Amino acid sequence: MSKKRILLVEDETDMAELAALRLKREGYQVEVCHDGAEGWRRVQTEPPDLVLLDIMLPGMNGVEVLRQMRNNPRLARTPVIMLTARTEDADVIVGLQTGADDYVTKPFSMSVLVARVSAMLRRAQPMGTGNGALLSAGPINIDTQQHRVTVNDKEVSLTLTEFRLLSAIIAARGRVLNRNQLIDHALGQDAIVTDRTIDVHLTALRRKLGDARHLIETVRGLGYRLALPENEKV
């Protein structure tokens, strides 16, 4: 099996070198660049398996790089972990709203970074479900093997995290999933995130589902569930 390729876009040279060294020791192929414009050029030239992307970058900031990726069909599903020294909730939310799958705040231990990278790449593999490779609800159809979603036969581009959230909710067939359960499904049991993180991802997911957004129902004080169409209720 070929090594997974990681693109690390980080302008703090010492941190970038340490992170790249540790990730290489873990068996990954790592490329490093130190400004956003170069990062955007590289990700277009040869899309990696995962991007570690700092928010504050010269040339083009990380949020803009991420926005360009999510608007490009070839890169829309590429997993992205944001790196940020900012701890304010609003700054993290901007990254998540733009399409980041996860985030790590500085300073962080290299062991934590490796764990988050490993978990994200693991989640990027095709999903297995009890109902086989296909899931559906109303106009929504999901191919869990090809990571493909259509709404009314029109393909919808979701991030990896959005895809896993939607798959979990539909697979539950109307059972309420609380935020912790959704975090486990979408980000893994080793993820350390806030409830607000899931809410932001779900807001973005509903927006992309368009007229089918009502199928993701908020159960106040409990979590979220699939609002099953009448002809699919059991």
N, C-alpha and C positions, 0 to 999 in steps of 0.2 A: 504494500500500500504506500502510495506517495505521501510525502510529508504535507501537512496542512500549511498553507501559505498565509502569513499574517502581515498586514501592512500597518506599521506603527508610525503615526504622524504626531510628533511631539517636539516642541522647540527647545525644551530643556535637555541639552545634550547629555549631561551626566545621567539623568534619569532614563533617557532613551537607551543609552548604551547598557545600563544595568538591566533594564527590562528585556532588551533584545538578547543579552547574554543568557539570562535565566530561561527565557522562552526557547532559545536554541538548545539549551541543555535538556529541556523537556521534550525535544524531538520535533520542534516546529521549524519551518523555514521562515525567517523574519527579514523583512525589508524595512528600512528606516528612512524617513525624510523629516525635515525640520520646518517646513512651511506649508500652509494650506493649499496654495496654488500647485505646488509640486505634488502634494498628496492627491489632489484631484486629477492631475495629469496621469499619475501612475495607476490609480484605481480604474481609470477609463482604458488605459493601454492593456493592462492585464489584470482583470478583476481578481482579488484575493479571496480566500475562504472566510476571512474575518478582518475587520478594520478596528484598530485601537486609535481613537481620534480625540486629541486634545481640543478643548473649546477655544482657548485663547491662543491663536496662531498668527504669525505674520503672513502677509500676502493675501490670505483668505481665511476667515475664521472658521472654526470647526462646524458651527451651525450651518454656515453657507455651503461648506463641502457636503455635509449631510443632506441638505435640502436638494442640492444638485443630484446626489446619488438617488434619492427617493423619487425624483422626477424622471429618472432614466430607467426604462424597463429592464435593461440588462443588470442594473445594480440595485433595484428596488428591494430585493430580498437578501442582499448581502448583509450578514450580521454586523452590527456596529456597536461597540462599547465605547461610550464617551468617557474621557478622562478630564477631570476638572478639579481645580484647587478651590473652587467656589463651593460653599456649603449652604448658601441660601436656597430654600426650596424653589423659588421662582426660577433660578438659573437651571436647576436640574429639570424642571418642568418644560422649559423652552426646548431643551435637547430631546426630551421624550416626545413632545408635541411634534417636533420636526421629523421624528422617526427613529430615534435611537432605541436599540433593543434593551440596553442595560447601561449602567454607569458605575464608575468607581471614583470616589473622591480622594484627592491627595491630602496628606501623604498616605500611601498604602504600602503594605508589605508585599513583596514579590510573590509570596505563597498565596496571598489573597488574589492577586492578579492572575496567577496561573490557574487557580481554581475557577475563577469566573470565565476565563478563556476556554478552559476545558469543558465547562458546563455549557457554554454557549455553542461550541462546535458540536457537542453531543446532541443538543436540541435541534441543530440544523439538519440532522439525519432524518430520513423519511420516518414518519410516525406509523406505529402499528395500532390498530383499534380493534375492539371486539367485534365490530361490524364489518371488518374488512377495510379495503383501501378507500371506500367511498362513504361520505356523509352527506346528508341533505336535510333541509328544512325549508318548506315553501319554495321560494325562487332561488335559494342558496344551495349550491352544490360544491362539495370539497373533495378533491382527490388528494388524500393524505400522503400518497407515495410520490406524486409529482409536485406537491406543494402548490396546487393550482386551485383557485377559487373563482367561481362564476356566480353572478347574480342576474337572473333573467337571461341566461346564456351569454352574458357579456363578462369577460374576464376582469377581475378586480385585483389590483396590485396591493398586496399587504406586506408589511414587514414580517420577519420571522415571529416576533412576539405577538403581533396581532393575529397571525395565522394560527398560532397555538392556542390563543385565548378563544378564538371563534370555534376551533375544533373541539376544545374541551366543553364549551357551553352546549354545542349541538350534540355532542356525544352523550351528555348528561340527560338529554331528552326531557327537559322540564324540571329536573331536580335542581334545587338552589345550590350554587357554589359560592361559598364565602370568599373573601379576598385572599385569605391565607391559602385556600385550596387553589385558587386561580394563580397565585404566585408560584405554587409548587408545579402546576401544570405548565405554565408559560415560561417561568424563569428558573425553576429548579428549587429543590429544598435547601440548597446552599446559598440562595440569593438573600441578600439583606437589603430589603427595600421597604418603603412605606406603603400604606394603603393607598395613598394619593397616587403612587406610581401606576397601580392597576387602573384607577379611575381615569387617568390621563390616556393610557393606552386604549381603554374601552371607548372613550370619547372620540378618539381618532378612528377607531374601528367602525363605530356607528356612522360617522360621517362618510366613510368610504362605501358603506353598504347602501347608502342612498335610501330608496323607498323601502328597503328591507330592514332598515335600522330598528324598527319597532319589535323585531323578533328577539332582540336582546333586551330583556326586561329587568329593571332595577327592583329588587325586593328590599324596601327600606329597612335599614337596620340589620339586614341579613347578608345580602350579596346580590348575585345576578343569576338569571335563569333564562332558558329558551322559552319564549312565548309560542308554544306549538300552534300551528294553524289548525283549525277545527277538524279538517279531514285527516290530520296526522295524530290526533290525541288518542291515547290508549286508555 
